[in-house]
């Protein structure tokens, strides 16, 4: 099963077939989050995941720094002291959508 198909199946199982109350951009961000982030972060971004902290409310600047460069923006205090999250450059084109969903 491809990763994309798995993400669709999880999305349908979690969200059902009802229309989303999210904007189209935030819905795209939700799909990216489900496909790329839930291995370490919880399905509910407000909750801690098995490895990663809650990410709800993460700014676009934080997402860009952490996902693309593996670092934190200047002055940012991480929620956890670990540095196990590798950069995730495959989500570069979806940063705005992901930020819209996590808002």
VOBA-1610 file (N, C-alpha, C; in pm, whole numbers, padded with zeros to 5 digits, always signed):
BEGIN
Unk+00086-00117+00000Unk+00000+00000+00000Unk+00090+00124+00000Unk+00060+00217-00087Unk+00141+00337-00093Unk+00110+00428+00025Unk+00203+00514+00053Unk+00185+00609+00165Unk+00065+00700+00141Unk+00046+00742+00017Unk-00066+00830-00015Unk-00200+00759+00008Unk-00208+00633-00036Unk-00332+00557-00014Unk-00356+00537+00134Unk-00251+00506+00208Unk-00265+00489+00353Unk-00316+00619+00417Unk-00264+00733+00373Unk-00307+00862+00429Unk-00455+00886+00399Unk-00500+00851+00280Unk-00641+00869+00245Unk-00728+00779+00332Unk-00687+00655+00349Unk-00765+00563+00432Unk-00773+00610+00576Unk-00662+00658+00630Unk-00662+00711+00767Unk-00751+00834+00775Unk-00744+00921+00676Unk-00826+01043+00674Unk-00974+01009+00675Unk-01014+00912+00595Unk-01154+00874+00589Unk-01195+00810+00721Unk-01108+00725+00776Unk-01141+00658+00903Unk-01154+00758+01016Unk-01067+00856+01020Unk-01068+00954+01128Unk-01176+01059+01106Unk-01185+01111+00986Unk-01277+01221+00960Unk-01411+01180+00902Unk-01422+01056+00861Unk-01546+01012+00800Unk-01562+01076+00663Unk-01678+01071+00610Unk-01704+01126+00477Unk-01776+01261+00484Unk-01794+01314+00603Unk-01864+01442+00616Unk-01776+01556+00569Unk-01836+01664+00523Unk-01759+01778+00476Unk-01676+01838+00591Unk-01557+01882+00558Unk-01469+01940+00657Unk-01506+02086+00682Unk-01490+02130+00806Unk-01515+02270+00838Unk-01388+02354+00817Unk-01281+02290+00772Unk-01155+02359+00747Unk-01157+02427+00611Unk-01078+02531+00597Unk-01059+02592+00465Unk-00989+02490+00375Unk-00996+02508+00245Unk-00926+02413+00156Unk-00776+02405+00187Unk-00714+02518+00219Unk-00570+02517+00251Unk-00544+02440+00382Unk-00625+02465+00484Unk-00607+02394+00611Unk-00637+02245+00594Unk-00732+02210+00511Unk-00760+02068+00485Unk-00641+02001+00418Unk-00578+02070+00324Unk-00457+02018+00262Unk-00347+02001+00367Unk-00338+02097+00459Unk-00241+02087+00568Unk-00271+01970+00659Unk-00400+01946+00685Unk-00439+01830+00768Unk-00396+01700+00701Unk-00417+01692+00571Unk-00378+01572+00498Unk-00226+01553+00502Unk-00152+01662+00490Unk-00006+01655+00501Unk+00034+01609+00640Unk-00030+01666+00741Unk-00001+01630+00880Unk-00026+01480+00904Unk-00141+01430+00859Unk-00173+01289+00877Unk-00070+01201+00807Unk-00032+01237+00686Unk+00059+01155+00608Unk+00204+01164+00656Unk+00246+01280+00706Unk+00388+01301+00734Unk+00425+01311+00881Unk+00331+01345+00967Unk+00368+01382+01104Unk+00321+01286+01211Unk+00217+01208+01182Unk+00154+01130+01288Unk+00233+01006+01331Unk+00340+00975+01265Unk+00425+00866+01311Unk+00485+00903+01447Unk+00520+01030+01463Unk+00583+01076+01587Unk+00492+01165+01671Unk+00407+01243+01604Unk+00315+01334+01673Unk+00176+01272+01674Unk+00093+01310+01768Unk-00041+01253+01782Unk-00131+01291+01666Unk-00235+01210+01641Unk-00335+01245+01539Unk-00396+01380+01571Unk-00416+01409+01698Unk-00464+01540+01743Unk-00341+01624+01773Unk-00312+01726+01691Unk-00189+01803+01710Unk-00181+01877+01843Unk-00291+01883+01918Unk-00290+01947+02050Unk-00239+01852+02159Unk-00223+01725+02124Unk-00182+01624+02221Unk-00037+01580+02196Unk+00032+01535+02301Unk+00166+01482+02278Unk+00158+01348+02204Unk+00255+01325+02119Unk+00261+01199+02045Unk+00354+01101+02113Unk+00375+00986+02052Unk+00463+00886+02112Unk+00608+00933+02121Unk+00649+01021+02030Unk+00786+01071+02030Unk+00790+01224+02034Unk+00700+01289+01960Unk+00702+01434+01946Unk+00602+01505+02035Unk+00629+01631+02063Unk+00540+01711+02148Unk+00417+01758+02072Unk+00319+01816+02141Unk+00206+01878+02071Unk+00259+01988+01977Unk+00199+02001+01862Unk+00245+02100+01765Unk+00137+02201+01726Unk+00019+02189+01786Unk-00089+02284+01755Unk-00041+02426+01787Unk-00068+02518+01697Unk-00029+02656+01717Unk+00112+02689+01668Unk+00182+02591+01614Unk+00318+02616+01564Unk+00313+02719+01452Unk+00401+02817+01459Unk+00405+02922+01358Unk+00469+02871+01229Unk+00445+02943+01121Unk+00508+02905+00995Unk+00659+02917+01008Unk+00708+03019+01079Unk+00853+03036+01097Unk+00914+02915+01169Unk+00845+02865+01270Unk+00894+02747+01341Unk+00891+02625+01248Unk+00782+02607+01175Unk+00773+02494+01083Unk+00884+02498+00979Unk+00906+02615+00921Unk+01010+02628+00819Unk+01147+02595+00877Unk+01181+02654+00991Unk+01313+02631+01052Unk+01332+02484+01088Unk+01233+02425+01153Unk+01247+02289+01202Unk+01236+02186+01090Unk+01137+02201+01003Unk+01116+02101+00899Unk+01219+02108+00787Unk+01262+02227+00752Unk+01354+02239+00638Unk+01501+02240+00679Unk+01532+02296+00795Unk+01672+02309+00835Unk+01709+02231+00961Unk+01611+02176+01029Unk+01639+02099+01150Unk+01684+02185+01266Unk+01642+02311+01267Unk+01682+02403+01374Unk+01559+02479+01423Unk+01578+02558+01525Unk+01469+02640+01579Unk+01494+02785+01542Unk+01388+02865+01530Unk+01407+03008+01506Unk+01479+03072+01624Unk+01548+03180+01599Unk+01620+03251+01705Unk+01525+03286+01818Unk+01567+03256+01941Unk+01489+03289+02059Unk+01380+03190+02095Unk+01360+03087+02012Unk+01254+02989+02040Unk+01300+02892+02148Unk+01213+02864+02244Unk+01243+02768+02351Unk+01170+02637+02318Unk+01243+02531+02281Unk+01178+02404+02246Unk+01099+02345+02362Unk+00994+02270+02328Unk+00911+02204+02429Unk+00983+02084+02490Unk+01075+02025+02415Unk+01153+01911+02463Unk+01299+01935+02428Unk+01391+01889+02512Unk+01533+01914+02487Unk+01596+01821+02383Unk+01524+01720+02337Unk+01582+01625+02242Unk+01598+01689+02104Unk+01685+01629+02025Unk+01708+01677+01889Unk+01696+01560+01792Unk+01593+01477+01813Unk+01582+01356+01731Unk+01504+01376+01602Unk+01436+01488+01587Unk+01358+01508+01465Unk+01449+01552+01350Unk+01456+01469+01246Unk+01537+01508+01130Unk+01459+01607+01043Unk+01528+01683+00959Unk+01458+01772+00866Unk+01361+01691+00778Unk+01255+01755+00736Unk+01152+01691+00653Unk+01131+01774+00526Unk+01231+01780+00438Unk+01221+01868+00320Unk+01108+01833+00224Unk+01055+01713+00234Unk+00946+01672+00144Unk+00818+01752+00167Unk+00807+01823+00278Unk+00687+01903+00305Unk+00706+02051+00271Unk+00816+02086+00211Unk+00847+02227+00182Unk+00734+02297+00107Unk+00673+02232+00012Unk+00568+02294-00068Unk+00437+02308+00008Unk+00426+02243+00123Unk+00301+02244+00200Unk+00312+02320+00332Unk+00417+02399+00350Unk+00436+02470+00477Unk+00320+02565+00509Unk+00273+02639+00410Unk+00162+02732+00435Unk+00036+02656+00475Unk+00008+02546+00405Unk-00110+02465+00436Unk-00097+02402+00574Unk+00021+02351+00606Unk+00043+02289+00736Unk+00027+02391+00847Unk+00081+02511+00827Unk+00066+02618+00927Unk-00082+02656+00943Unk-00157+02659+00832Unk-00299+02691+00840Unk-00373+02586+00920Unk-00339+02460+00903Unk-00405+02353+00979Unk-00368+02361+01127Unk-00243+02385+01159Unk-00200+02385+01299Unk-00246+02510+01376Unk-00288+02614+01304Unk-00344+02732+01371Unk-00465+02690+01445
//
